[in-house]
Amino acid sequence: MKIIIDTDIADDIDDTIAIAFALGSPEIEILGINVVYGDVAARSRVIRKMLQVWNREDIPVARGAGLPLIGEYYPGSAPHECSQGELSPNEDGLQKEHELSASDFIIEQVRKFPGEINIMTIGAMTNVAAAFQNAPDIINKVKAVYSIAGYHSKLEKPEWNVKYDPQAAQVIAESGVPWTVIGASCMGPCNFRQETIDTLNDEGTARTHFLLESIALFNKNKTENFPHVCDIGVMAMALDETVLPLKAGTVSVADNGALAFDADEQGPHRIATALISPDYRPIMMNRLLTGA
Ligand SMILES: [Ca+2]
């Protein structure tokens, strides 16, 4: 399955874990990874460092939008913080960024592989929305968009990926593209715990070292010790649509980032309606360690 990943890697920790999961899934062909939001130069360096460690520098990395589609950052957000930037403070030894911007990369790839590409957004949806606005012809050539957005049992609570750029989410919602919305809460039962960290430590490879270093930087000055794994939700669903129950309908996005959902069997969207089973944990670990 062909995918493009659109990520705000290097602030929260789950993007790194989700990308490790994708890299450890042989069914998934990653056509490219786009970065979005805030310090996109630092995010781009961190993902290129990660691909170097995974020996996957064949995967292009395209730099995306630092700012939302319209206006400035969401009040109270800290867009220039990049908690894991130290993983790759400069360009030394890194593969070059793709010559196209993230939105142009999406346009190019979708035209090249019409009907085949799933776009996975695990950050704000700015790059995808810009691609749809700049090249509306690609909308019906995208196989599907999968997004981590909202909270499955509390749609009215604005979640980061939406409220960082609500207008971008509105563009996706109103485009008619098949859109699967997975709440940031859905993967909760598989969040890391001490034994997960111990397993990564025992593995002792350059890749598990990278993951542990990322986790340590994320935890600096924070009380959270065990990473959440929200962003894996899009990859897990693309691999096996039975892992989360889905309901069809229409998602709408308010200007503050709140979501609303109208159930309708013919609707263009689907939302995940429950938490993943804790039985998914060994599957997740297997994929993380396969890639590591
Ligand atoms: Ca993210």
Boltz pocket constraint, residues with backbone or C-beta under 6 A from the ligand:
constraints:
  - pocket:
      binder: B
      contacts: [[A, 7], [A, 8], [A, 9], [A, 12], [A, 14], [A, 15], [A, 122], [A, 123], [A, 231]]
      max_distance: 6.0
